[in-house]
Every structure is written in structure tokens, then in C-alpha cells.
């Protein structure tokens, strides 16, 4: 009996260790670090995903350089776990890096993508701040996130992967009326988060800066990664 019990345990352990698990690459936003995505990392891991939470020098290099570096490292870290699929969850600039990377590259195991507050059509705040002395501290990537023709966003076409976008609608900027016309998350307009080819889009009452730590955002993110849909009734 003891021998049978031990044999069953060994079989179960072998099955568990060999079963592939999906992996999620987390990409933070402009002027942030991977710690800003730590709550997402914790809950994704608890749900059963492997996670690669990537830090990258967001204000130091151009978008094309950051995309190759950050997305590439995320894929390599996930690939070490031999996943069935590699998903992406991005905040703000991180979503632009995903778009840029997969405009030029393919990934056989690419799963679903969730973008949180992505400036897919640029941000009017960048337009207003570009002429201001000192705005250059956000680097070439930050300066490229305006709405003007000819910036890094202009050449990005429709997305070619399964995408869900979560936009925020809470503006805590008292001067927001000077920058935006319509609902926004204090940094990006709701309409600017949309992109051709996305599968679904929802708006939640969150701000741009803290949305990636919001439980409602995280729950919807995990639901989309698992089902391809956000939680119904939003």
C-alpha cells in the first residue's frame, strides 16, 4: 500500500512538472520601473501564470530600441519556461512597444495582449509640453507620444494580435480641461486608447498613474487573458 501511494505521488509530481503553463510578459509605462507592475505580477502568479516582469530604461532610448530590448527580453524569459502561450500586459508606453515589436516580428506562441491606458493615438499633454523647456527629461520615447503627424506612432498600423484595451476615465488634473476634450485618465483620452484591430475595449473609473494596481483592472485583465473577453456587464 505504501509503495502504491508513493508511486501515485511520483506520477502526480511528474505530470505537474511537465505540464506547460502560459507566461505573461509585463511592460511598465514611461518613467516607471517593474515594481509598478508588482501587484499584477503577484495576482497573475497566484492565478497560475508564469510571469516575466521587465524593467527597461524608458526615458533613455527611442521607441524602436526599447521595443527590441524590452519585448525581446520578455519573450526570452518566458521561453525558458517552455510555455504554451506568451501573453502581454502593458501599461501606457509599454503597449506602444508591443505594437512596434509585432509590426516587425512574429511569435508562434503569441497569446493575448491587454493594454492599460495605451496612448495608441498619442496624448495631447505631450503636444502642449513639447515646447516647454525641460520637457526633454522624458527622453525621446516620451517626446514621441504626441498626436502630431510624423512621430513614432504615425507609422504603426492596425494590431495583428488578440487585444483587449482598458481605458481610465478619472481625471485628477485640475487643469485637465486645458488639454483634453472628452473623458480621460489625466494623461490619455479614452478615444486615444483605441486602435484598429483591437478585439474589445472597456472604460473603468481609474486614473492613468495607478490603474495597473487597481483590483477591478487586474480582475478584468486576468479574465481577458483566460477567456478573450473582459468581465461582462461593464
Backbone bond lengths (Angstrom), bond angles and torsions (degrees), N, CA, C in turn:
res aa  C-N    CA-C-N  psi(-1)  N-CA   C-N-CA  omega(-1)  CA-C   N-CA-C  phi
1 X - - - 1.463 - - 1.530 111.60 -
2 X 1.331 115.34 -43.67 1.462 119.71 179.23 1.521 110.48 -63.11
3 X 1.351 115.38 -41.12 1.467 119.73 -179.82 1.529 110.18 -63.44
4 X 1.326 117.31 -41.74 1.460 121.60 178.42 1.515 110.87 -62.59
5 X 1.335 116.02 -42.42 1.466 120.82 179.85 1.528 110.68 -62.38
6 X 1.315 117.31 -44.05 1.464 121.08 179.43 1.522 111.23 -65.50
7 X 1.334 115.86 -37.66 1.463 119.79 178.64 1.516 111.16 -63.23
8 X 1.318 116.36 -43.33 1.471 121.06 178.37 1.526 111.14 -62.85
9 X 1.327 117.19 -39.23 1.462 120.80 177.56 1.518 111.59 -63.15
10 X 1.338 116.17 -41.84 1.465 120.49 179.49 1.520 111.30 -64.86
11 X 1.328 116.99 -40.30 1.458 120.66 177.92 1.513 110.85 -63.40
12 X 1.330 116.21 -44.13 1.469 120.22 179.84 1.520 110.72 -63.49
13 X 1.343 117.32 -42.78 1.469 120.70 -179.88 1.509 110.56 -64.19
14 X 1.334 116.85 -41.16 1.461 120.64 179.75 1.513 111.26 -64.19
15 X 1.335 116.88 -41.70 1.466 121.14 179.58 1.505 111.06 -64.76
16 X 1.348 115.94 -41.66 1.472 120.25 -178.75 1.515 110.89 -65.63
17 X 1.342 117.05 -43.41 1.468 120.23 -175.47 1.513 112.12 -70.43
18 X 1.336 117.19 -28.48 1.449 119.27 -175.71 1.525 112.91 -90.67
19 X 1.348 116.96 -14.25 1.465 120.36 -178.20 1.525 110.03 -69.82
20 X 1.314 115.94 129.84 1.461 120.07 -179.98 1.530 110.14 -75.31
21 X 1.320 116.03 144.06 1.455 122.49 178.65 1.519 108.46 -122.01
22 X 1.323 116.46 139.10 1.459 119.13 176.11 1.526 110.21 -64.13
23 X 1.332 116.25 149.48 1.454 122.11 179.93 1.523 109.56 -119.77
24 X 1.321 116.17 145.59 1.463 121.85 179.96 1.521 109.67 -119.80
25 X 1.327 116.51 126.98 1.462 122.11 173.22 1.524 108.11 -92.27
26 X 1.338 116.99 125.87 1.463 122.34 176.66 1.524 109.20 -103.39
27 X 1.334 115.79 131.15 1.468 121.78 179.34 1.521 109.37 -126.99
28 X 1.319 116.04 116.20 1.469 121.32 -177.84 1.520 111.51 -74.99
29 X 1.325 115.47 178.70 1.452 121.36 -177.69 1.515 113.73 -96.60
30 X 1.318 115.07 -170.62 1.464 122.82 -176.47 1.529 111.36 -64.55
31 X 1.330 114.56 134.21 1.465 122.48 176.94 1.525 112.58 60.52
32 X 1.347 117.00 28.81 1.453 122.09 176.37 1.527 108.56 -120.69
33 X 1.332 115.77 178.62 1.458 121.55 174.98 1.527 108.46 -130.89
34 X 1.333 116.69 174.41 1.456 120.29 -175.37 1.525 112.77 -60.82
35 X 1.331 117.09 -24.82 1.460 120.55 179.59 1.532 111.81 -59.38
36 X 1.331 117.10 -27.01 1.465 119.82 179.82 1.523 111.74 -65.99
37 X 1.332 116.99 -18.08 1.464 122.18 179.47 1.530 111.80 -104.37
38 X 1.330 116.50 14.94 1.466 120.18 -172.72 1.524 112.85 -66.49
39 X 1.329 118.41 -34.67 1.460 120.31 179.57 1.533 110.23 -67.74
40 X 1.317 115.99 -41.03 1.455 120.22 174.02 1.527 110.63 -60.83
41 X 1.320 116.49 -44.81 1.462 120.70 -179.84 1.522 110.55 -58.92
42 X 1.319 116.57 -44.98 1.465 120.67 -177.64 1.526 111.44 -62.75
43 X 1.335 116.38 -46.00 1.470 119.46 -175.57 1.522 112.02 -75.44
44 X 1.321 117.53 -33.08 1.460 119.83 175.02 1.522 110.86 -65.03
45 X 1.326 116.45 -42.34 1.459 121.23 178.25 1.524 110.66 -63.12
46 X 1.323 116.13 -42.83 1.458 121.00 178.99 1.527 111.38 -62.94
47 X 1.335 116.23 -31.20 1.459 121.25 -179.88 1.522 112.00 -76.35
48 X 1.332 116.78 -18.14 1.455 119.38 176.55 1.523 115.32 119.68
49 X 1.323 117.10 2.63 1.465 120.51 177.64 1.527 110.46 -85.55
50 X 1.332 116.55 147.60 1.457 120.44 160.09 1.528 106.68 -78.85
51 X 1.324 117.09 148.25 1.456 120.57 -175.26 1.520 110.65 -133.55
52 X 1.337 115.49 135.81 1.460 122.44 171.20 1.528 106.97 -116.55
53 X 1.330 116.15 102.20 1.467 122.09 -177.51 1.527 108.06 -95.03
54 X 1.334 115.96 104.79 1.468 121.86 -167.54 1.530 112.23 -96.09
55 X 1.322 116.01 129.61 1.466 121.87 168.58 1.526 108.84 -97.57
56 X 1.313 117.18 141.47 1.459 120.48 177.76 1.524 108.81 -149.07
57 X 1.327 118.90 153.59 1.470 122.86 -175.60 1.530 111.30 -78.60
58 X 1.316 117.07 79.25 1.464 122.75 -167.34 1.525 114.43 -64.39
59 X 1.329 118.82 -23.98 1.463 120.23 -177.94 1.526 112.71 -103.41
60 X 1.326 117.05 6.44 1.464 119.47 -173.50 1.524 113.22 -99.44
61 X 1.344 117.60 -32.06 1.462 120.06 -171.48 1.525 111.49 -128.90
62 X 1.335 114.69 168.18 1.455 121.23 176.83 1.529 110.03 -69.77
63 X 1.333 115.31 161.25 1.456 121.41 -176.13 1.525 111.79 -57.93
64 X 1.332 118.10 -42.28 1.456 119.60 -177.42 1.527 112.21 -63.53
65 X 1.337 116.79 -34.84 1.463 120.96 177.74 1.526 110.39 -70.07
66 X 1.327 115.68 -44.51 1.461 120.44 -179.90 1.521 111.45 -64.20
67 X 1.330 116.60 -38.82 1.466 120.41 -179.39 1.527 110.60 -62.14
68 X 1.321 116.06 -47.96 1.462 119.98 -179.57 1.520 111.33 -61.76
69 X 1.326 115.99 -41.72 1.461 120.87 -177.53 1.526 111.69 -71.40
70 X 1.334 117.06 -58.39 1.464 120.86 -171.22 1.526 112.58 -69.80
71 X 1.324 117.14 -48.38 1.466 120.22 -179.71 1.529 109.75 -66.37
72 X 1.330 115.98 -41.84 1.457 119.98 179.46 1.525 112.10 -60.67
73 X 1.338 117.01 -44.04 1.462 119.56 179.44 1.526 111.41 -66.66
74 X 1.334 116.12 -37.64 1.451 119.49 177.84 1.514 111.94 -61.30
75 X 1.314 115.97 -43.78 1.473 120.50 178.75 1.520 110.73 -63.46
76 X 1.335 116.91 -42.82 1.469 119.62 -179.43 1.528 111.54 -64.88
77 X 1.337 116.72 -40.99 1.462 119.30 179.06 1.516 111.22 -64.87
78 X 1.331 116.77 -42.70 1.462 120.00 178.36 1.525 111.07 -66.16
79 X 1.311 117.15 -40.95 1.462 121.26 -176.68 1.521 111.88 -60.56
80 X 1.325 117.44 -26.47 1.457 121.10 178.83 1.520 111.81 -63.03
81 X 1.356 116.92 -21.36 1.470 121.54 179.60 1.533 112.00 -92.65
82 X 1.344 117.21 0.68 1.469 121.72 -177.91 1.534 112.13 52.36
83 X 1.323 117.75 55.72 1.465 119.90 -176.44 1.522 112.33 -76.18
84 X 1.334 115.53 157.64 1.458 120.07 170.46 1.522 109.62 -68.45
85 X 1.343 115.72 -44.58 1.460 121.75 -179.55 1.518 110.31 -137.75
86 X 1.331 114.95 151.79 1.460 122.00 173.93 1.521 107.94 -116.38
87 X 1.326 116.24 115.21 1.459 122.64 178.76 1.532 109.72 -100.24
88 X 1.330 115.44 167.00 1.463 120.92 176.49 1.524 110.04 -132.03
89 X 1.335 115.43 139.14 1.461 122.07 169.41 1.517 106.52 -128.24
90 X 1.322 116.31 122.18 1.464 120.73 -174.57 1.517 110.75 -124.68
91 X 1.314 114.80 154.10 1.459 121.47 171.83 1.522 108.72 -118.67
92 X 1.329 116.39 127.17 1.457 122.67 172.01 1.536 112.42 55.15
93 X 1.337 117.54 -117.59 1.464 122.32 -179.03 1.523 112.03 -54.18
94 X 1.326 117.61 -33.08 1.451 120.70 -179.30 1.522 112.77 -54.52
95 X 1.347 116.10 -35.64 1.456 119.90 178.58 1.518 112.68 -66.82
96 X 1.318 116.52 -34.65 1.464 120.63 178.09 1.522 110.01 -67.86
97 X 1.324 116.67 -35.86 1.462 119.90 177.00 1.524 110.74 -63.65
98 X 1.330 116.66 -40.72 1.473 120.23 177.96 1.528 110.37 -62.61
99 X 1.331 116.51 -46.25 1.468 119.75 178.75 1.525 110.99 -59.78
100 X 1.315 116.15 -45.68 1.460 120.66 -177.46 1.528 110.47 -62.63
101 X 1.331 116.58 -44.13 1.462 120.48 -176.56 1.523 110.94 -63.53
102 X 1.334 116.53 -47.36 1.454 119.49 -174.20 1.527 113.33 -84.03
103 X 1.311 116.43 1.19 1.452 119.04 167.38 1.522 110.20 -75.40
104 X 1.324 115.81 -27.21 1.463 120.90 -176.56 1.528 113.86 -112.50
105 X 1.328 117.48 -12.63 1.462 120.85 -173.27 1.526 111.05 -132.24
106 X 1.317 115.54 157.85 1.454 121.69 175.80 1.523 109.62 -121.96
107 X 1.333 115.41 154.22 1.454 121.69 178.80 1.526 107.99 -139.73
108 X 1.303 116.15 115.23 1.468 120.54 -175.60 1.525 111.57 -58.94
109 X 1.341 117.01 -37.08 1.466 120.22 -176.45 1.520 113.28 -90.67
110 X 1.336 117.97 9.74 1.461 119.94 -176.34 1.522 110.98 -58.24
111 X 1.325 115.11 126.17 1.448 121.11 178.93 1.520 111.20 -101.26
112 X 1.325 116.72 -124.52 1.456 122.11 -177.14 1.529 110.71 -102.95
113 X 1.329 115.20 157.71 1.460 122.19 -179.50 1.528 108.93 -127.28
114 X 1.325 116.18 133.73 1.462 121.84 171.37 1.516 107.90 -118.99
115 X 1.325 116.17 125.50 1.463 121.76 176.63 1.523 109.38 -109.54
116 X 1.334 116.14 129.06 1.461 122.70 178.80 1.523 109.19 -104.66
117 X 1.336 116.36 115.30 1.468 121.06 178.32 1.510 114.45 56.65
118 X 1.328 119.62 42.68 1.478 119.73 -177.78 1.524 111.31 -75.80
119 X 1.324 118.31 134.52 1.472 121.06 175.62 1.526 110.61 -81.94
120 X 1.335 116.42 60.57 1.469 120.60 -173.97 1.519 113.29 -61.06
121 X 1.324 116.36 -27.97 1.462 120.50 176.48 1.529 111.15 -114.48
122 X 1.314 116.52 19.23 1.456 121.54 177.87 1.516 112.91 85.68
123 X 1.312 115.30 173.44 1.463 121.90 179.50 1.519 110.32 -126.68
124 X 1.329 115.55 132.89 1.463 120.76 179.31 1.523 112.34 -65.21
125 X 1.322 116.70 -25.91 1.466 119.66 177.99 1.526 110.45 -60.38
126 X 1.325 116.25 -40.81 1.469 120.02 178.23 1.528 109.90 -62.37
127 X 1.323 117.31 -41.58 1.469 120.55 178.67 1.523 110.96 -57.06
128 X 1.329 115.88 -44.22 1.460 120.42 -176.75 1.519 113.07 -72.41
129 X 1.344 116.04 -31.93 1.459 119.66 -174.41 1.524 114.39 -90.50
130 X 1.320 117.16 -16.83 1.468 119.53 -178.82 1.530 113.53 -52.57
131 X 1.362 119.20 -42.74 1.470 118.42 -179.02 1.526 113.66 -75.58
132 X 1.330 117.87 -9.37 1.461 120.96 -174.67 1.526 109.77 -78.30
133 X 1.340 117.43 127.77 1.468 120.11 178.15 1.532 110.93 -57.83
134 X 1.309 116.18 134.72 1.455 120.66 179.41 1.507 114.89 95.90
135 X 1.338 117.41 -11.00 1.456 119.09 -179.28 1.527 111.41 -66.75
136 X 1.309 116.07 -17.00 1.453 120.14 -180.00 1.509 114.31 -63.31
137 X 1.348 117.55 -10.25 1.460 119.38 -178.93 1.533 111.01 -64.21
138 X 1.339 118.48 -17.54 1.457 121.19 176.44 1.517 112.33 -83.39
139 X 1.321 116.57 0.62 1.455 121.20 172.14 1.512 114.93 73.36
140 X 1.320 116.80 179.31 1.465 121.18 -176.06 1.524 113.36 -64.84
141 X 1.319 117.78 -30.58 1.469 119.40 179.35 1.522 110.93 -70.31
142 X 1.333 116.91 -42.69 1.466 120.25 178.73 1.510 111.97 -64.46
143 X 1.324 116.96 -40.08 1.457 121.04 -179.55 1.522 112.44 -69.45
144 X 1.324 117.12 -17.62 1.467 120.94 -178.55 1.522 112.78 -87.46
145 X 1.343 117.59 -0.74 1.461 120.66 -172.88 1.524 113.93 -97.43
146 X 1.330 116.96 22.25 1.460 120.40 175.86 1.517 111.53 -81.43
147 X 1.326 115.23 -174.15 1.470 120.41 -178.21 1.524 112.35 -101.66
148 X 1.324 116.59 2.27 1.459 120.19 -174.97 1.529 112.23 -74.81
149 X 1.319 115.96 146.94 1.466 121.13 175.27 1.524 109.96 -62.41
150 X 1.317 115.17 144.72 1.452 119.67 176.00 1.507 114.87 95.06
151 X 1.356 118.22 -3.57 1.458 118.38 177.67 1.532 110.32 -86.23
152 X 1.320 115.90 -174.97 1.466 120.02 -174.01 1.518 113.12 -65.56
153 X 1.320 117.12 -21.77 1.463 120.23 -178.18 1.523 112.49 -79.95
154 X 1.327 116.47 -24.59 1.459 120.98 -173.13 1.518 112.47 -59.44
155 X 1.324 116.56 -39.48 1.457 120.03 -175.26 1.516 114.75 -84.64
156 X 1.334 117.74 -1.28 1.456 120.13 -179.70 1.519 109.85 -83.06
157 X 1.309 116.09 124.06 1.458 119.97 -179.86 1.515 111.99 -88.30
158 X 1.330 117.40 -163.87 1.467 122.03 178.11 1.527 110.39 -61.95
159 X 1.326 116.03 153.75 1.463 119.40 177.21 1.528 109.38 -75.86
160 X 1.307 116.00 149.59 1.466 121.81 -178.61 1.516 111.44 -120.57
161 X 1.338 115.69 30.40 1.461 121.36 178.20 1.532 108.60 -139.17
162 X 1.329 116.02 167.81 1.462 121.08 -178.54 1.528 109.42 -74.69
163 X 1.321 116.10 114.84 1.469 121.13 -169.67 1.516 112.31 -129.41
164 X 1.334 115.20 133.23 1.451 123.04 168.26 1.518 109.30 -118.90
165 X 1.334 117.06 133.94 1.470 122.20 -177.29 1.525 109.32 -115.12
166 X 1.325 116.42 132.41 1.459 122.19 173.95 1.522 108.21 -112.85
167 X 1.323 116.42 119.58 1.463 122.58 178.39 1.524 109.55 -106.21
168 X 1.319 116.72 151.86 1.461 122.13 175.49 1.513 110.79 -102.74
169 X 1.337 116.22 152.87 1.462 120.55 -177.76 1.526 113.10 -127.11
170 X 1.349 117.45 13.26 1.461 120.77 -178.82 1.519 110.41 -103.66
171 X 1.320 116.43 114.82 1.463 121.97 179.36 1.524 109.15 -101.58
172 X 1.321 117.35 118.56 1.458 121.46 177.83 1.527 111.38 -106.83
173 X 1.336 115.87 8.49 1.460 121.19 179.06 1.521 109.22 -91.29
174 X 1.349 118.38 113.73 1.466 120.10 -177.82 1.522 113.36 -63.78
175 X 1.317 117.02 -17.57 1.461 120.75 178.24 1.519 111.59 -103.34
176 X 1.317 115.95 16.05 1.446 120.31 -177.13 1.512 114.25 -58.08
177 X 1.334 116.38 -31.49 1.473 119.75 -179.58 1.525 111.72 -63.16
178 X 1.337 117.08 -20.15 1.464 120.25 178.70 1.529 111.62 -76.48
179 X 1.320 116.36 -21.78 1.456 120.67 -174.42 1.522 113.49 -105.38
180 X 1.334 116.43 -35.49 1.462 119.49 -168.19 1.524 112.86 -121.03
181 X 1.316 114.24 148.71 1.447 122.15 167.22 1.525 106.71 -120.18
182 X 1.310 115.96 107.69 1.450 120.50 -177.94 1.514 112.04 110.89
183 X 1.338 117.53 171.26 1.465 122.80 -177.77 1.528 111.69 -58.82
184 X 1.323 114.95 144.16 1.463 120.45 -178.36 1.521 109.76 -157.28
185 X 1.319 116.22 170.42 1.469 121.26 -179.00 1.525 112.27 -106.14
186 X 1.310 117.03 19.93 1.468 126.62 -177.37 1.525 112.56 91.55
187 X 1.324 118.20 -16.61 1.464 122.37 -179.76 1.530 111.74 -127.72
188 X 1.322 117.20 -39.94 1.467 122.29 -174.89 1.524 109.90 -129.92
189 X 1.329 116.79 133.80 1.462 120.83 174.53 1.524 110.42 -67.78
190 X 1.323 115.22 147.74 1.461 119.75 177.29 1.524 110.43 -54.77
191 X 1.330 117.20 -45.35 1.466 120.64 -178.27 1.518 111.98 -63.97
192 X 1.311 116.82 -30.13 1.467 120.22 -178.50 1.520 113.06 -74.67
193 X 1.336 116.73 -14.41 1.464 118.72 178.57 1.525 111.69 -79.11
194 X 1.315 117.21 -15.95 1.461 120.80 -175.53 1.532 110.97 -78.02
195 X 1.335 115.11 152.63 1.462 120.61 179.14 1.525 108.35 -148.51
196 X 1.303 115.70 144.44 1.458 120.53 179.10 1.525 110.53 -63.04
197 X 1.324 115.57 133.23 1.451 120.71 179.46 1.515 114.43 100.62
198 X 1.336 118.34 -11.38 1.462 120.09 179.49 1.520 109.90 -66.09
199 X 1.326 115.89 152.58 1.459 120.72 -178.24 1.519 113.31 -88.14
200 X 1.319 116.30 -36.88 1.458 119.41 -178.79 1.527 109.71 -157.38
201 X 1.340 115.48 159.18 1.468 122.15 -173.58 1.521 108.12 -148.53
202 X 1.326 117.12 132.08 1.462 120.69 174.69 1.520 109.90 -132.25
203 X 1.332 115.19 158.42 1.455 122.61 178.91 1.521 108.17 -120.08
204 X 1.322 116.83 126.46 1.458 122.09 179.25 1.529 109.61 -122.07
205 X 1.336 117.79 152.89 1.472 121.47 -176.23 1.526 111.92 -78.93
206 X 1.327 116.12 70.14 1.462 122.01 -177.81 1.528 109.49 -133.35
207 X 1.333 115.51 161.91 1.460 121.23 176.43 1.517 110.16 -96.00
208 X 1.317 115.04 160.48 1.465 120.70 -177.96 1.523 111.59 -61.88
209 X 1.311 116.92 -43.47 1.459 121.70 -170.59 1.521 113.18 -67.29
210 X 1.334 117.46 -33.98 1.462 120.20 -172.47 1.518 113.86 -116.78
211 X 1.323 118.52 6.02 1.457 119.81 -173.16 1.532 112.89 -61.49
212 X 1.319 117.70 -32.54 1.460 119.73 -176.17 1.528 112.31 -72.19
213 X 1.340 117.78 -8.64 1.465 121.73 176.47 1.533 111.91 -103.92
214 X 1.314 117.34 -1.17 1.454 122.24 -176.52 1.531 110.93 -79.34
215 X 1.334 116.35 131.82 1.465 120.44 -176.28 1.520 112.74 -62.00
216 X 1.332 117.14 -38.32 1.460 119.91 -179.72 1.525 110.67 -65.93
217 X 1.315 115.92 -40.10 1.466 120.82 176.76 1.520 110.41 -63.67
218 X 1.319 116.67 -45.61 1.469 120.98 -178.13 1.521 111.03 -64.57
219 X 1.338 116.66 -43.20 1.471 119.93 179.44 1.527 111.11 -61.11
220 X 1.330 116.82 -42.82 1.459 120.42 178.47 1.519 111.52 -66.52
221 X 1.316 116.13 -36.95 1.466 120.99 178.41 1.523 110.94 -61.23
222 X 1.316 116.56 -49.51 1.459 121.09 -179.44 1.530 110.58 -63.87
223 X 1.321 116.79 -39.78 1.465 120.87 179.95 1.529 110.40 -62.45
224 X 1.340 117.22 -40.91 1.464 120.22 179.05 1.526 111.11 -66.97
225 X 1.323 117.05 -42.51 1.462 119.67 -179.90 1.526 111.08 -60.74
226 X 1.322 116.82 -34.17 1.457 120.90 -177.68 1.529 113.14 -84.66
227 X 1.345 117.40 -32.68 1.468 119.92 -169.62 1.525 114.29 -121.96
228 X 1.333 118.31 -16.72 1.457 120.65 -174.92 1.511 112.87 82.60
229 X 1.348 117.03 10.27 1.462 122.28 178.18 1.524 109.25 -139.87
230 X 1.330 115.96 153.26 1.441 119.82 171.13 1.526 108.74 -81.29
231 X 1.328 116.72 167.22 1.454 121.19 -179.13 1.518 108.92 -60.51
232 X 1.324 119.82 129.59 1.471 122.25 -176.28 1.529 112.77 -60.26
233 X 1.339 113.89 161.59 1.467 123.89 173.79 1.519 113.37 77.41
234 X 1.339 118.97 20.98 1.462 120.38 172.19 1.514 108.05 -103.93
